Amino acid sequence: MNATDRSAHWRPASPADIEAIDAIQRIVHADFPEARAVLLERLDLCPAGCFVLEKRGEICGYVLSHPWRRLSPPPIDTRLEAIPADADIWYLHDLALLPGTRGSGAGARVAKLLAAEARRDGYGTMALVSVNGSQGFWERQGFGVRMEEALGAKLSSYGGEAVYMERTLAGENFARVFSQAADGRARPRRSRPERVPWRQYEMSAAPRRSG
């Protein structure tokens, strides 16, 4: 897929997509796959932050994100149980794209979409953990490194080169993104996601996981 190929589009994910999401993560994150129940929980807790990349009826990527606490990235392959009532950032848990999507701009497009979702829901900051060379990609999406001593232990499950990054959204203009859904249709504005218990990067050659 190249930069001019727009046949792939992002759409809201649903529980019916979990088999495809699981299959993709076992290719992209072969060394650090997460349990299917963990992936499904992210989708259940915050459907507004979860999308799949679809091309000609086939899913070729996904992103999972949700509100969380600043400077406290949850460990990989761990259930959250609930979105905390004091959540103060929008956390990008994972962006995974199959190799064939490389160079299409899909990662940059969904980063903009998630920033709009976060701002619309009242969050002024996004955060993620970049690993294995993905830092440059996220810097191009407006993220900057924020390292504090207390983060060391929290990043241990992410493997080598894990870097906590944040992007400040205050003052950014998302008017064009607000007016469109992933599939181009108008969407209503929402309040912040309800706090409910669980029941319910464009991938370069090196990075495995975005956060």
Residue, then its C-alpha position, 0 to 999 in steps of 0.5 A: m500500500n502506498a501514500t496515495d492508496r485510500s481504499a483502506h478506511w478506519r471504522p469503529a471497532s465492534p466485538a465481532d472484530i475481536e478475532a481479526i484484532d487478535a490475529i493481527q496482534r499475534i503477527v505484529h506483536a509476536d513477542f508480546p501478544e496479549a490475551r484476547a480477553v484483555l483486548l476485548e475488555r479495552l473495546d468494551l470499556c471504551p468503544a469510542g476509542c477503538f477502531v479497525l482499518e478495513k480494506r475491501g472487507e478485510i481488517c488490516g489494522y486496529v487501534l485501542s485507546h481509552p481514558w486513564r491516569r497520567l504518568s501511570p501506563p497500565p502493564i501489558d496483558t493486564r485487565l483494567e477492570a474499569i475506567p478510573a473516575d479520576a482519569d485525566i488523559w486519553y491513553l493509546h494502548d495499542l496501534a497495530l497495522l499489518p506490514g502491507t499498510r506501511g506507507s499508506g498514512a493510516g497511522a497518522r490518520v487514526a492519530k488525528l482521529l483519536a486526538a479529536e475523540a479525546r478533545r471532544d470528550g474533554y481530555g487535554t492530553m494524550a499519552l502512550v508508550s513507544v517501543n523499539g524505534s517508534q518514538g520518531f513516528w509519534e514525535r511526528q504526530g505531536f507527542g513528546v517524551r516525558m520521563e520521570e523516575a517513577l515511570g521506570a517500574k511501570l514501563s518494565s512490562y513493555g520491554g527495551e527502549a520503552v518511552y512514555m510520551e504525551r501530546t497536549l491537545a489544548g488549543e488545537n483545532f479539530a473542527r474538520v475531524f469533529s465533523q466526520a466519523a471514521d467512515g466520513r459521516a457526521r457524528p454527534r458530540r458526546s460527554r465523557p465515557e461513562r465509568v463502567p466496570w468490565r463486563q462489559y503507528e503506522m507500524s515501521a519495520a522495527p516497532r512492535r507496540s505503541g502503548 
